[in-house]
Amino acid sequence: MGTIPSSFLPSRALWPERVYTLPKHARYPERLNSTEELIDRHKLPREVAFVPQLPRAPSPAGQGTGKLLRRVLREQAGRA
C-alpha cells in the first residue's frame, strides 16, 4: 500500500489535535512490570537472590565448571 503525497494533504494547521485521556478512576501504576503480562502467574519466580558465585559440581577439567548445584542454592536460601 502506498503513501498519500503531501500535496494532497491539508496543511498541518488544519490537522486535528489528538488528546488521549485515562478513564476517570484509572491511573498509571507506579511501577510497570511487563513480566506479569507476558508470563503466566505460576511461572513467575517467588523470589530472586543475588549470590557472588554459583555453586557448581567439580569437573575433570578444573574447579567448579560442572553442573549447577541447585540443591546447594536451595539450602543457602533456607528452602531445603
N, C-alpha and C positions, 0 to 999 in steps of 0.2 A: 504494500500500500504506500502510495507516495505522500508527500507533504504538500500543503497548500502554499503557493507562492505568496510572499509577503505583500505583493501588490494587490492581492485580492482580499486581504485582511483589513479591518478598520484600524485606525491609529491606536496606540497604546492608551491614550487618554480616554478612549471610548470602551476599553475592555472593562468587564465587571470586576468588582473587588471581591475577593474570596475571603470569607471570615469563617473560621472554624471555632465552635464553642463546645464545651463539655455540657452534658445534661446537668440539670440543676444541682443534684446532690453528688455528682461524680467528681473525683479529683484524681490526679496522678499519684501513684504510690511513691513513698519516699525513696524506696529502693526498687529498681526494676530487676527481676530475676527471670531471665528467659528460660532457664532450665526447667522451671516448674511448668512452663507451657509446652516445651519440646519433649520432655521425658515423662513417662508415667510416674505417678507419685511413689509407687512401690519400688521403683528403680533408683530413686534419689538416695544419696548417702545420708545416713543418720548423723554422722559427724565426720569432720576432716581434721587430721592431726599432721603436723609437720615434724619430721624427725631428721636429725643430721645425716644419718646414713641408714639405708635399708639393710636388714639382716638377710644375708644370703648363705646358702649351704656351700661348704668348701668344694672346690672342684680340682681336678688333676692339673689344670693349667695354672693355678695360683690361688691366692686367698680370696674368698668371697665373690667369685664370679659365677657361682652356680645359681640354682633356683631360688626364688624369693621365698623366705620362710614366713608365711602368713601366720602360722601358729605363734611365732615369737612376737609378731606385731600385735596379735590379739592379747597375748599375755601382758605386754607392755601397756596396752590400753585398759587392762583390767577386765577384759571380757573373755577370759579363758573358758 
